[in-house]
């Protein structure tokens, strides 16, 4: 288990290099690149996990009739990809009246790749938090039967707990799973001032590759309640917690953080 640095160790020094545990954005217009230029830092993108789709023949073992559900919950673009992949493999045509509840507007807009986007059937939280998504779901829960599309080893327990406590009719649909990537060569050779996690599986991947990882003052950022919990349970000190009312995204949170520290001298 890693030994965390002192609580304010990360904020006392200038930041030079940040590790983002996700693939590099395909678009040059990504706000991450604006962040890099603005604060004169180096962003290194490295996916800590890879996703593997669960084949339709395996999904059928869950005995889920997708067409019986009037609403689908998505917390990521990956979930959307695998939902429609599964439907295609099973030769299922989704009812045009199906409603979609998404964690953020960006995830909701990604649906345009697969459906005719209509606001009366696509809903999303106001600030990217589970709480704001729950507020939207709460208005519709009496009349809908929900399918929560998620990873076999990465479902959000806060969402599951809320759905149960609020007597929503729902089912978990496992359509993909996450697998750790070997990141030891990158982690071992280069020092990072900040490491940003986006899933509990990403935290697991770090320790799968580097079991004796030492935080030693490295600033840790985490997106989502479950990821934050995984970071803390791993014995790491968490300094950047996302989302928040002022920082709905990791990029926004890093902007705030870097504005308070300034870039490293080269």
Buried (B, 14 or more C-beta within 10 A) or exposed (E): EBEBBEEEBBBEEBBBBBBBBBEEBEEEEBBBBEBBEEBBBBBBBBBBBEBEBBEBEEBEEEEBEBEEBBBBBBBBBBBBBBBBBBBEBEEBEBEEEBBBBBBBBBBBBBBEEBBEBEEEBBBBBBBBBBBBBBEBBEEBBEEBEBBBBBBBBBBBEBBBEBBEEEEBBBBBBBBBBBEBBEBBEBBEEEEBBBBBBBBBBBBBBBBBBBEEBEBEBBBBBBBBBBBBBBBBEBEBBBBBBBBBEEBBBBBBBBBEBBEEBEBBEE
